[in-house]
Amino acid sequence: MPQSGQAASLFNLLPLLFVFVIFYFLLIRPQKAKEKEHQKMLANLNKNDDIVTTGGIHGTIVNVKERTVVVRVDENVKLEIEKNGVAYVKKPQA
């Protein structure tokens, strides 16, 4: 009888395992891929890139430092922000 009890407990864990697998493929894996892509984008920031910050500020990078970037948002207006504050690099308009 102990063997049938173990089989029943494993059978009861099967739906929980199935839910975890679904969560992994629908939520965890895509989020990790997105984070990896964002880190790659941050590592490739260059001078004169047009960017948008997570706060919605549009500007052009004038200096890239180790942890920060200096962004020109208007003539004679520069902001120094953390690299992690960069949401994305704007694509050049054709």
Phi and psi restraints in degrees (value plus and minus 20) as a CYANA .aco file:
   2 PRO   PHI     -80.8   -40.8
   2 PRO   PSI     -50.9   -10.9
   3 GLN   PHI     -87.4   -47.4
   3 GLN   PSI     -57.7   -17.7
   4 SER   PHI     -90.1   -50.1
   4 SER   PSI     -50.5   -10.5
   5 GLY   PHI     -88.0   -48.0
   5 GLY   PSI     -59.2   -19.2
   6 GLN   PHI     -87.1   -47.1
   6 GLN   PSI     -59.9   -19.9
   7 ALA   PHI     -85.1   -45.1
   7 ALA   PSI     -59.1   -19.1
   8 ALA   PHI     -86.7   -46.7
   8 ALA   PSI     -59.1   -19.1
   9 SER   PHI     -89.1   -49.1
   9 SER   PSI     -56.3   -16.3
  10 LEU   PHI     -86.8   -46.8
  10 LEU   PSI     -58.6   -18.6
  11 PHE   PHI     -85.0   -45.0
  11 PHE   PSI     -54.4   -14.4
  12 ASN   PHI     -91.3   -51.3
  12 ASN   PSI     -47.9    -7.9
  13 LEU   PHI    -101.2   -61.2
  13 LEU   PSI     -35.8     4.2
  14 LEU   PHI     -77.8   -37.8
  14 LEU   PSI     -66.0   -26.0
  15 PRO   PHI     -82.4   -42.4
  15 PRO   PSI     -57.1   -17.1
  16 LEU   PHI     -85.4   -45.4
  16 LEU   PSI     -61.8   -21.8
  17 LEU   PHI     -83.8   -43.8
  17 LEU   PSI     -61.7   -21.7
  18 PHE   PHI     -81.0   -41.0
  18 PHE   PSI     -62.7   -22.7
  19 VAL   PHI     -83.3   -43.3
  19 VAL   PSI     -62.0   -22.0
  20 PHE   PHI     -81.7   -41.7
  20 PHE   PSI     -62.6   -22.6
  21 VAL   PHI     -82.9   -42.9
  21 VAL   PSI     -62.3   -22.3
  22 ILE   PHI     -82.3   -42.3
  22 ILE   PSI     -66.3   -26.3
  23 PHE   PHI     -80.0   -40.0
  23 PHE   PSI     -60.5   -20.5
  24 TYR   PHI     -81.2   -41.2
  24 TYR   PSI     -69.2   -29.2
  25 PHE   PHI     -96.0   -56.0
  25 PHE   PSI     -46.8    -6.8
  26 LEU   PHI    -113.4   -73.4
  26 LEU   PSI     -48.1    -8.1
  27 LEU   PHI    -140.1  -100.1
  27 LEU   PSI     -73.7   -33.7
  28 ILE   PHI     -91.7   -51.7
  28 ILE   PSI     -70.3   -30.3
  29 ARG   PHI     -82.9   -42.9
  29 ARG   PSI     -66.5   -26.5
  30 PRO   PHI     -83.7   -43.7
  30 PRO   PSI     -55.6   -15.6
  31 GLN   PHI     -86.5   -46.5
  31 GLN   PSI     -59.7   -19.7
  32 LYS   PHI     -84.6   -44.6
  32 LYS   PSI     -60.1   -20.1
  33 ALA   PHI     -85.3   -45.3
  33 ALA   PSI     -61.0   -21.0
  34 LYS   PHI     -84.8   -44.8
  34 LYS   PSI     -61.9   -21.9
  35 GLU   PHI     -84.7   -44.7
  35 GLU   PSI     -60.8   -20.8
  36 LYS   PHI     -83.3   -43.3
  36 LYS   PSI     -62.3   -22.3
  37 GLU   PHI     -84.7   -44.7
  37 GLU   PSI     -59.3   -19.3
  38 HIS   PHI     -85.5   -45.5
  38 HIS   PSI     -62.4   -22.4
  39 GLN   PHI     -83.5   -43.5
  39 GLN   PSI     -58.2   -18.2
  40 LYS   PHI     -84.2   -44.2
  40 LYS   PSI     -61.9   -21.9
  41 MET   PHI     -82.7   -42.7
  41 MET   PSI     -61.6   -21.6
  42 LEU   PHI     -85.0   -45.0
  42 LEU   PSI     -56.6   -16.6
  43 ALA   PHI     -90.0   -50.0
  43 ALA   PSI     -43.9    -3.9
  44 ASN   PHI    -121.3   -81.3
  44 ASN   PSI      -3.6    36.4
  45 LEU   PHI     -86.8   -46.8
  45 LEU   PSI     116.3   156.3
  46 ASN   PHI    -151.8  -111.8
  46 ASN   PSI     143.1   183.1
  47 LYS   PHI     -80.0   -40.0
  47 LYS   PSI     123.1   163.1
  48 ASN   PHI      54.1    94.1
  48 ASN   PSI     -12.2    27.8
  49 ASP   PHI     -93.7   -53.7
  49 ASP   PSI     114.2   154.2
  50 ASP   PHI    -105.8   -65.8
  50 ASP   PSI     104.7   144.7
  51 ILE   PHI    -147.3  -107.3
  51 ILE   PSI     146.5   186.5
  52 VAL   PHI    -147.8  -107.8
  52 VAL   PSI     111.6   151.6
  53 THR   PHI    -105.6   -65.6
  53 THR   PSI     149.7   189.7
  54 THR   PHI     -85.9   -45.9
  54 THR   PSI     -40.8    -0.8
  55 GLY   PHI    -105.9   -65.9
  55 GLY   PSI     -23.4    16.6
  56 GLY   PHI      73.5   113.5
  56 GLY   PSI     -10.5    29.5
  57 ILE   PHI    -103.0   -63.0
  57 ILE   PSI     108.7   148.7
  58 HIS   PHI    -118.2   -78.2
  58 HIS   PSI     117.6   157.6
  59 GLY   PHI    -187.5  -147.5
  59 GLY   PSI    -198.6  -158.6
  60 THR   PHI    -141.0  -101.0
  60 THR   PSI     112.3   152.3
  61 ILE   PHI     -90.9   -50.9
  61 ILE   PSI     109.5   149.5
  62 VAL   PHI    -130.9   -90.9
  62 VAL   PSI     -37.4     2.6
  63 ASN   PHI    -176.8  -136.8
  63 ASN   PSI     114.8   154.8
  64 VAL   PHI    -131.8   -91.8
  64 VAL   PSI     103.2   143.2
  65 LYS   PHI    -130.0   -90.0
  65 LYS   PSI    -195.7  -155.7
  66 GLU   PHI     -82.0   -42.0
  66 GLU   PSI     -68.9   -28.9
  67 ARG   PHI    -134.9   -94.9
  67 ARG   PSI     -30.6     9.4
  68 THR   PHI    -151.2  -111.2
  68 THR   PSI     147.8   187.8
  69 VAL   PHI    -152.4  -112.4
  69 VAL   PSI     126.4   166.4
  70 VAL   PHI    -119.8   -79.8
  70 VAL   PSI     105.4   145.4
  71 VAL   PHI    -137.5   -97.5
  71 VAL   PSI     109.7   149.7
  72 ARG   PHI    -109.9   -69.9
  72 ARG   PSI     100.7   140.7
  73 VAL   PHI    -124.4   -84.4
  73 VAL   PSI     -38.8     1.2
  74 ASP   PHI    -181.8  -141.8
  74 ASP   PSI     153.7   193.7
  75 GLU   PHI     -81.1   -41.1
  75 GLU   PSI     110.3   150.3
  76 ASN   PHI      42.6    82.6
  76 ASN   PSI      -2.4    37.6
  77 VAL   PHI    -143.6  -103.6
  77 VAL   PSI      92.9   132.9
  78 LYS   PHI    -145.5  -105.5
  78 LYS   PSI     123.0   163.0
  79 LEU   PHI    -144.0  -104.0
  79 LEU   PSI     119.8   159.8
  80 GLU   PHI    -124.0   -84.0
  80 GLU   PSI     100.6   140.6
  81 ILE   PHI    -146.9  -106.9
  81 ILE   PSI     138.2   178.2
  82 GLU   PHI     -87.1   -47.1
  82 GLU   PSI     125.8   165.8
  83 LYS   PHI     -78.9   -38.9
  83 LYS   PSI     -55.4   -15.4
  84 ASN   PHI     -84.6   -44.6
  84 ASN   PSI     -35.2     4.8
  85 GLY   PHI    -100.8   -60.8
  85 GLY   PSI     -25.1    14.9
  86 VAL   PHI    -104.0   -64.0
  86 VAL   PSI     100.7   140.7
  87 ALA   PHI    -101.1   -61.1
  87 ALA   PSI     -69.0   -29.0
  88 TYR   PHI    -183.0  -143.0
  88 TYR   PSI     142.8   182.8
  89 VAL   PHI    -115.6   -75.6
  89 VAL   PSI     107.4   147.4
  90 LYS   PHI     -91.0   -51.0
  90 LYS   PSI     121.2   161.2
  91 LYS   PHI     -97.9   -57.9
  91 LYS   PSI     121.0   161.0
  92 PRO   PHI     -85.3   -45.3
  92 PRO   PSI     118.9   158.9
  93 GLN   PHI     -99.7   -59.7
  93 GLN   PSI     117.5   157.5
